[in-house]
Amino acid sequence: MFKKWIIVVCCLFISGCSSQTKKPADEPPAQEIKESLIHKKLYDGDGNEKGFYHIVLNETGNGDGSNILYYDYAAKKEIYLCDKPQCQHHDETCTSYIGNWGFASTLFVHGDYLYLLNSEALKTMEGGQNTASSSGIYRMNLDGKNREKICSLPAGYTYSDNRLTLDDCYLYIPLEKTENIQFEENSYMQHVTESALFTIDLQSGKTTHLLDNKDRHVIAAENRQLIFSQYHYSQDPEKLLNEKRFDDYDAVMKNVTISYYAYDLDKQEILWESTLPVSEVSFYYQHKLYYIENHALHAVSVDTKQNDIIAVLPDDLDCNISDIIDNHLIISGWDKEQADHIASYVWNFNDKQMKELTLTTSAPVQDIRIYSEYDQYFFVYYDHEQHLEKTWAGTDQFTIDKIYVGLILKEDYWNSIAAYQPFDTISQGNTVRR
């Protein structure tokens, strides 16, 4: 009897646990949680919380090609992405070496990997047959090792936007096909004939056409939505080019209007659309579009369509929005006659105030260039040494001899306090002269 009683108790206990964890039959399955989108601007390179990667050309006259260099935040210096002692960094034995790809390549960091997007055009063999080039996406460890090609770009397409959007698994990339249009002898224009947004699985390399993208640009991302701008024309510019009506084409291109919309990647539908009677590209931030017209900064709500002037700018300058970063909007002001940089302004989204930003480089004066941000710092290009020389055409040209890069506290930057933490450098930003 005692043994039987123990068995009964145990069975009841197990049955009770099972009934408590059993899900009702009508409970919906758990939904996959997808990571919010990250929109990257890759004009100078890309980085993470430890450093910043960029591509440089080696100017030795010996065709040494290009390399990946790395600004190390902890060591405060620039190094080749190579750990081999005595390496000359000029052939495939070096992990930093990428040959002649530097002219058509973009770097981006995602998770534990560094990616190189090479966008060389197709090469033509004898007889006029096209053959695939090295165009594609390459993945490597953050130290440059174990480089492998994960996919080729779709045939005939190249990448020239310098902006990418990512989530935890996928890359969303705008690609285009182009042709050269001849205006007159020795005068050409590159014209986009096709444009599309593709999805690339960063693990398998599988590439999928997502949507046609002609006359559109991804300008931002929010949650799981891509924010697009789209150009509208009074006449078909393609037809005008085909008919060689170049003056009419120029007139049409100078009088475009732009609409904006949000495309939900998961629902694959447009959630909202906003039309502005302006030809200037706007910046999107927190459900508002920002643009400058008639020396005023405008904010348009995409929900209510209300258009407010939030700040007035000097009427003797040509002003444009250069970036939105760290909850601030940066505006650059240029002289109307000489096109020289005169002043910069910053709109603070927290206190809704505009003030002048006085940090600039030495002559020729330009804004401090923010390469990257992490934690409470910006990594910036804050000054340079240059010399003036004549080109073959007899015009003046500044040549960079040295650049100064370093870290600066965000608080100091926004308050125009030039407290930079300088780095030791071996390049002039995009070249190395050895």
Buried (B, 14 or more C-beta within 10 A) or exposed (E): EEEEEEEEEEEEEEEEEEEEEEEEEEEEEEEEEBEEBEBBEBEBBBBBEEBBBBBBBBEEEEEBBBBBBBBBBEEBBBBBBBEEEEBEBBEEEBBBBBBBBBEBBBBBBBEEBBBBBBBBEBEEEEEEEEEEBBBBBBBBEBEBEEBEEBBBBBEBBBBEBEBBBBBEBBBBBBBBBBEEBEEEEEEEEEBBEBBBBBBBBBEEBEBEEBEEBEBBBBBBBBEBBBBBBBBEBEEEBBEBBEEEBBEBBEEBEEEBBBBBBBBBBEEEEEEBEBBBEBBEBBBBBEEBBBBBBEBBBBBBEBEEEEBEEBBEBEEEBBBBBBBBBBEBBBBBBBEEEEEEBBBBBBBBBEEEEBBEBEBBBEEEEBBBBBBBBBEEBBBBBBBBEBEEEEEEEEEEEEEBEEBBBBBBBBEBBBEBEEEBEEBEBEBBBBEBEE
